[in-house]
Structures are given as structure tokens and as C-alpha cells.
Amino acid sequence: MSGGEVAGLLVAVFWAILVSFLAVVLVRLAQTLRAATKLVNGVTEQAVPLLGEASATVRSAQTQLDRVDAIATDVQEVTSNASALSSTVSTTFGGPLVKVASFGYGVRRALGRKKAEPPQRRVVLGRTLPQPRRGRPREDRNERRSGRGKG
């Protein structure tokens, strides 16, 4: 065998090993691609129903939000109507009710003064205390001013 033949034989063995290695790599790559394809198909099969359910949930939420918006609008109208009614009742009945209450208070005070007995003088340890200013008879006030009173 000559040197060229040995070199050719080495190159042929090298190419055989290289092709075998590439064949193994391609087989592994094919298996990986099959597994990836299977995984993608599984995800797709599970994702489509999930997307359908999510879409239905979003539609339901939108419907509920529309209802809440309608309710909020109604509540706002009711609030404004109640405010208007309150101000109307206040302006219509507020003034006369205050006047009636004031008149009743005045009548009670006037009737209370007529029924009250004249205040008695109180004695504390041998000393006479002055009468309260309200309801004091006119003569007693005049006596105190002139200095003729007992006090």
C-alpha cells in the first residue's frame, strides 16, 4: 500500500464516522421535532377551549359592567331627585314650621310665667338672700334702689 492509498483509506474512515455521527444527530433532531410537534398540538388542543371560556367570561363581565353602569345612572337620578325634593320641602315647610315652633315656645313661656308662684325669700344662717331678678314684684325692686329694702 502506498501513501496515497493509506491517505484515501483514512479519509474514507473519517467520512464514514462523520456520516454516522450526522445520522445519529439527525435521528435525535427528528425525535425532538416530533416531541415538540406533539407538545404544540397538546397546547393548542387545551388552549382553544380555554380561550373560548375566557372569551365567554369577558362577555359576561361586560354584561355585568353594563348593568352596574345602568344601576349607577339610576342611583344618580334618584339622588338628584331626592336632593331636589329635600330642598323643595325645606323651602316650603321650613319657614312656617320655624314660625309655629317659635310661637309655641312663646306661648309656653307666657303660660309658664302666669302659673308660677312669686318666689319666696330664702334664709340662710339668719341672713335673707335676695330674690331672683325674674318675676320679682315691681315694689320690691323700687325699695332696693332707694335703700329701704331689707337686704
Backbone bond lengths (Angstrom), bond angles and torsions (degrees), N, CA, C in turn:
res aa  C-N    CA-C-N  psi(-1)  N-CA   C-N-CA  omega(-1)  CA-C   N-CA-C  phi
1 M - - - 1.417 - - 1.511 110.14 -
2 S 1.237 109.73 135.52 1.456 114.99 -177.48 1.509 109.73 -94.43
3 G 1.300 116.19 172.29 1.471 122.22 -177.09 1.522 111.28 -64.96
4 G 1.312 118.49 -33.18 1.462 121.26 -179.77 1.517 110.85 -69.95
5 E 1.363 114.25 -38.00 1.453 117.55 179.90 1.534 110.85 -67.68
6 V 1.340 116.81 -39.69 1.469 121.05 179.05 1.521 108.53 -64.24
7 A 1.308 117.24 -41.80 1.461 120.21 179.97 1.517 109.42 -64.70
8 G 1.319 118.36 -41.36 1.471 121.53 178.67 1.514 111.37 -63.99
9 L 1.371 115.64 -39.87 1.455 120.24 179.48 1.537 110.30 -64.83
10 L 1.336 116.91 -41.58 1.464 120.67 178.81 1.540 110.88 -64.33
11 V 1.297 114.65 -40.59 1.473 118.22 179.16 1.519 109.80 -65.23
12 A 1.326 118.52 -40.29 1.464 122.66 -179.99 1.529 110.14 -64.51
13 V 1.349 117.83 -42.75 1.467 121.40 178.79 1.534 109.32 -65.13
14 F 1.333 115.94 -42.86 1.461 120.11 179.36 1.533 110.30 -59.96
15 W 1.349 116.75 -44.38 1.461 120.96 179.60 1.529 110.58 -65.98
16 A 1.324 118.57 -36.28 1.462 121.73 179.27 1.528 109.73 -65.19
17 I 1.341 116.25 -42.85 1.468 119.87 178.55 1.529 110.03 -66.50
18 L 1.295 116.25 -41.49 1.463 120.95 179.11 1.515 111.09 -63.01
19 V 1.308 118.39 -44.25 1.467 121.94 -179.94 1.521 109.30 -66.52
20 S 1.335 118.36 -40.49 1.468 121.28 178.00 1.532 109.64 -61.97
21 F 1.329 116.43 -45.22 1.464 120.24 178.98 1.525 110.69 -61.32
22 L 1.332 117.95 -44.52 1.460 121.88 178.53 1.524 111.42 -64.30
23 A 1.340 117.47 -35.31 1.464 120.51 178.21 1.526 110.19 -65.09
24 V 1.342 117.20 -42.47 1.460 120.54 178.50 1.531 110.33 -64.02
25 V 1.316 116.27 -42.73 1.469 120.44 178.94 1.521 110.37 -62.49
26 L 1.320 117.33 -42.56 1.466 120.21 179.73 1.532 111.34 -65.97
27 V 1.317 117.54 -38.40 1.470 120.37 178.11 1.527 109.66 -63.66
28 R 1.340 117.02 -44.67 1.478 120.88 178.32 1.530 110.65 -63.71
29 L 1.304 116.27 -40.17 1.467 120.25 178.25 1.518 110.79 -64.25
30 A 1.305 117.34 -39.36 1.471 121.12 178.16 1.530 109.79 -64.59
31 Q 1.318 118.02 -41.60 1.463 120.97 177.86 1.536 110.82 -63.74
32 T 1.304 115.70 -41.82 1.469 120.09 179.05 1.523 110.72 -63.55
33 L 1.328 116.26 -42.75 1.468 120.11 178.84 1.525 111.26 -64.36
34 R 1.364 116.83 -39.28 1.469 119.47 177.62 1.542 110.38 -63.67
35 A 1.342 116.44 -42.39 1.467 119.65 179.22 1.530 110.90 -65.27
36 A 1.320 117.23 -40.26 1.462 120.83 178.40 1.519 110.91 -64.62
37 T 1.332 115.67 -40.45 1.472 120.01 178.47 1.520 110.24 -63.66
38 K 1.332 116.62 -42.91 1.463 121.24 177.92 1.533 110.56 -61.13
39 L 1.332 116.27 -43.85 1.455 121.41 179.96 1.527 111.53 -63.44
40 V 1.324 116.23 -44.16 1.471 120.21 178.88 1.522 110.29 -63.54
41 N 1.334 117.44 -40.92 1.467 119.91 177.95 1.528 110.86 -63.44
42 G 1.326 116.78 -42.01 1.468 119.93 178.31 1.518 112.12 -63.21
43 V 1.323 116.16 -44.01 1.468 119.85 178.36 1.519 110.54 -63.24
44 T 1.311 116.43 -41.25 1.467 120.18 179.24 1.517 110.70 -63.30
45 E 1.338 116.78 -43.09 1.463 120.18 179.63 1.531 111.24 -63.15
46 Q 1.322 117.88 -35.17 1.464 120.21 179.58 1.525 112.01 -83.94
47 A 1.309 118.12 -30.88 1.466 121.51 -175.70 1.525 111.80 -73.76
48 V 1.316 117.54 -36.10 1.465 119.68 -176.89 1.531 110.83 -62.04
49 P 1.342 119.71 -48.93 1.473 117.50 176.68 1.535 113.00 -64.23
50 L 1.336 116.26 -36.41 1.466 118.55 178.06 1.523 111.37 -63.50
51 L 1.318 116.17 -40.27 1.472 119.48 177.75 1.525 110.65 -65.39
52 G 1.324 116.92 -37.44 1.470 120.22 176.75 1.523 111.31 -63.55
53 E 1.347 116.11 -43.98 1.458 119.57 178.29 1.534 111.24 -65.79
54 A 1.317 116.48 -39.91 1.470 119.63 178.13 1.521 110.59 -63.29
55 S 1.316 116.00 -39.87 1.464 119.61 178.84 1.532 110.46 -64.32
56 A 1.328 116.77 -42.27 1.469 120.21 178.12 1.527 110.57 -64.02
57 T 1.334 117.05 -39.16 1.463 120.85 178.87 1.522 111.03 -64.79
58 V 1.316 116.50 -41.57 1.468 120.34 178.94 1.525 110.41 -64.46
59 R 1.339 117.06 -40.53 1.474 120.07 177.53 1.524 110.56 -62.88
60 S 1.337 116.43 -43.47 1.470 120.79 178.85 1.529 110.80 -62.38
61 A 1.328 116.34 -43.11 1.466 119.93 178.37 1.522 111.01 -62.74
62 Q 1.318 116.86 -38.92 1.473 120.42 178.33 1.523 110.50 -64.49
63 T 1.322 116.69 -40.54 1.468 120.45 177.52 1.524 110.39 -61.96
64 Q 1.339 116.03 -44.97 1.459 119.72 179.67 1.530 111.01 -64.03
65 L 1.323 117.20 -40.17 1.469 120.00 177.84 1.524 111.46 -63.53
66 D 1.325 116.69 -37.90 1.461 119.70 176.62 1.531 110.43 -62.70
67 R 1.345 116.30 -41.03 1.465 119.82 178.62 1.529 110.65 -64.71
68 V 1.314 115.99 -44.05 1.472 119.91 179.61 1.525 110.01 -62.46
69 D 1.317 117.06 -39.14 1.460 120.53 178.15 1.527 110.36 -62.76
70 A 1.329 116.36 -42.06 1.471 119.87 178.63 1.526 110.47 -64.49
71 I 1.326 116.65 -41.45 1.464 120.23 179.20 1.527 110.11 -64.65
72 A 1.324 117.36 -42.74 1.466 120.52 179.53 1.524 110.76 -62.41
73 T 1.314 117.00 -38.92 1.465 120.69 177.35 1.528 110.41 -63.51
74 D 1.346 116.85 -43.93 1.465 120.47 178.39 1.520 111.60 -63.14
75 V 1.322 116.44 -41.44 1.467 120.01 179.42 1.524 109.87 -64.44
76 Q 1.304 117.43 -38.34 1.461 120.27 178.59 1.530 110.31 -63.92
77 E 1.339 117.15 -40.91 1.459 120.15 177.66 1.524 110.94 -64.33
78 V 1.333 116.81 -43.57 1.459 120.73 -179.97 1.533 109.97 -62.71
79 T 1.318 116.70 -41.20 1.459 120.72 179.76 1.529 111.02 -63.05
80 S 1.316 116.47 -44.34 1.464 118.60 179.65 1.529 110.67 -66.69
81 N 1.350 117.82 -37.97 1.462 120.59 177.26 1.525 111.22 -64.97
82 A 1.340 116.91 -41.53 1.467 120.36 178.75 1.519 110.47 -64.59
83 S 1.328 116.89 -39.11 1.460 120.18 178.28 1.529 110.90 -64.09
84 A 1.315 115.61 -43.34 1.462 119.32 178.81 1.525 110.56 -64.38
85 L 1.332 117.17 -41.93 1.459 120.90 179.13 1.527 110.31 -63.98
86 S 1.315 116.66 -41.79 1.466 121.00 179.82 1.521 110.88 -61.76
87 S 1.318 116.66 -45.61 1.463 118.84 -179.94 1.530 110.97 -67.39
88 T 1.334 117.39 -35.43 1.465 120.52 177.77 1.529 110.59 -65.17
89 V 1.329 116.33 -46.71 1.467 119.81 179.35 1.525 110.01 -63.65
90 S 1.310 116.90 -40.45 1.462 120.17 -179.87 1.518 111.45 -62.42
91 T 1.336 117.24 -45.23 1.468 119.13 -178.88 1.522 111.10 -72.51
92 T 1.347 117.56 -32.09 1.465 119.83 -177.30 1.520 111.87 -76.34
93 F 1.328 116.22 -47.48 1.458 119.53 -173.44 1.518 113.85 -104.36
94 G 1.304 118.10 -14.42 1.464 120.79 -175.06 1.509 113.28 -61.51
95 G 1.315 117.41 -52.62 1.471 121.19 -178.53 1.522 112.33 -61.79
96 P 1.333 118.56 -51.81 1.475 118.93 179.91 1.530 112.68 -62.78
97 L 1.314 118.44 -37.25 1.470 119.47 179.36 1.516 111.01 -65.45
98 V 1.314 117.37 -39.45 1.469 119.92 177.31 1.517 109.68 -63.60
99 K 1.312 117.05 -41.28 1.465 120.19 179.93 1.529 111.05 -65.13
100 V 1.334 117.06 -42.32 1.468 120.26 179.31 1.524 109.88 -64.97
101 A 1.326 117.37 -42.46 1.461 120.34 179.12 1.526 110.78 -63.40
102 S 1.318 116.95 -41.07 1.460 120.29 178.90 1.523 110.83 -64.89
103 F 1.324 115.94 -41.82 1.470 119.80 178.92 1.526 109.81 -63.01
104 G 1.318 117.50 -43.99 1.468 120.82 179.28 1.514 111.48 -62.27
105 Y 1.309 116.86 -40.97 1.468 121.00 178.27 1.536 110.36 -62.95
106 G 1.315 115.69 -43.59 1.465 119.80 179.04 1.520 111.82 -63.38
107 V 1.337 117.16 -41.03 1.465 120.66 179.55 1.528 109.74 -65.37
108 R 1.315 117.47 -42.13 1.470 120.27 178.80 1.524 111.29 -61.98
109 R 1.306 116.36 -43.19 1.472 119.48 179.50 1.525 110.50 -64.47
110 A 1.341 115.60 -41.59 1.466 118.91 -179.15 1.519 110.70 -65.69
111 L 1.321 117.68 -43.68 1.459 120.59 178.80 1.515 110.80 -68.41
112 G 1.299 118.03 -33.71 1.457 121.90 178.77 1.511 111.72 -66.51
113 R 1.283 118.28 -35.55 1.474 121.56 -179.98 1.525 111.02 -71.25
114 K 1.317 116.64 -37.53 1.459 119.73 -179.29 1.515 110.75 -68.28
115 K 1.318 118.44 -35.77 1.452 121.78 -176.76 1.525 112.10 -79.62
116 A 1.298 118.38 -22.95 1.463 120.95 -174.83 1.523 110.15 -69.47
117 E 1.313 114.66 140.10 1.463 119.87 176.90 1.514 108.41 -78.61
118 P 1.307 116.73 155.62 1.461 118.22 176.73 1.525 109.22 -63.91
119 P 1.288 117.47 140.48 1.463 119.79 -176.49 1.526 110.84 -66.47
120 Q 1.314 115.90 142.47 1.454 123.12 178.64 1.526 108.72 -88.58
121 R 1.333 115.74 149.82 1.460 118.48 174.56 1.513 107.91 -76.91
122 R 1.322 115.34 141.72 1.452 119.47 -179.85 1.516 109.04 -105.20
123 V 1.310 115.91 144.83 1.455 120.84 179.32 1.514 107.77 -116.17
124 V 1.336 115.38 127.64 1.457 120.48 178.29 1.520 106.81 -126.24
125 L 1.311 117.37 115.84 1.468 123.38 177.95 1.530 112.10 51.21
126 G 1.313 115.17 49.35 1.447 119.31 175.54 1.508 114.65 76.48
127 R 1.298 117.34 11.25 1.450 120.59 -177.86 1.512 109.30 -121.60
128 T 1.273 119.31 139.11 1.449 122.58 179.62 1.521 108.90 -92.68
129 L 1.349 115.15 128.36 1.463 120.07 179.14 1.512 109.17 -89.75
130 P 1.326 117.63 149.84 1.467 118.82 178.67 1.525 110.79 -69.77
131 Q 1.324 114.80 152.66 1.458 120.53 177.95 1.525 109.31 -73.73
132 P 1.311 115.73 156.58 1.464 117.50 174.73 1.512 110.55 -64.49
133 R 1.301 117.92 154.87 1.464 122.34 -175.61 1.519 112.31 -67.52
134 R 1.292 116.93 -36.67 1.470 118.69 -178.83 1.522 110.07 -75.37
135 G 1.291 116.27 140.49 1.447 122.00 174.73 1.520 114.38 73.61
136 R 1.319 117.73 7.78 1.455 121.08 -179.81 1.533 108.91 -74.24
137 P 1.324 117.93 136.85 1.478 118.54 177.93 1.519 111.66 -63.18
138 R 1.300 115.97 151.60 1.457 123.23 -176.04 1.534 111.23 -62.35
139 E 1.325 117.59 -38.97 1.462 120.94 -176.69 1.520 110.78 -64.54
140 D 1.341 115.70 -39.66 1.456 119.48 -177.92 1.527 110.09 -63.69
141 R 1.317 118.18 -39.94 1.457 121.52 179.27 1.526 110.33 -63.06
142 N 1.318 116.46 -42.45 1.465 120.10 -179.47 1.512 110.91 -65.19
143 E 1.337 117.70 -37.02 1.456 120.29 179.12 1.517 111.10 -66.29
144 R 1.272 117.96 -38.23 1.468 121.42 -178.28 1.527 109.42 -67.47
145 R 1.314 117.15 -38.95 1.475 119.33 -178.69 1.529 111.24 -66.19
146 S 1.302 115.11 -37.58 1.462 117.29 -176.86 1.529 111.57 -82.22
147 G 1.325 116.54 -10.71 1.456 119.26 178.37 1.512 112.35 91.38
148 R 1.310 118.91 6.55 1.448 121.34 -177.54 1.529 112.00 -91.01
149 G 1.275 117.64 -2.65 1.466 120.37 -176.87 1.510 111.81 -72.46
150 K 1.315 117.18 171.20 1.442 123.21 -177.41 1.519 111.92 -81.43
151 G 1.295 120.12 -18.64 1.434 126.73 -168.58 1.409 118.18 -63.20
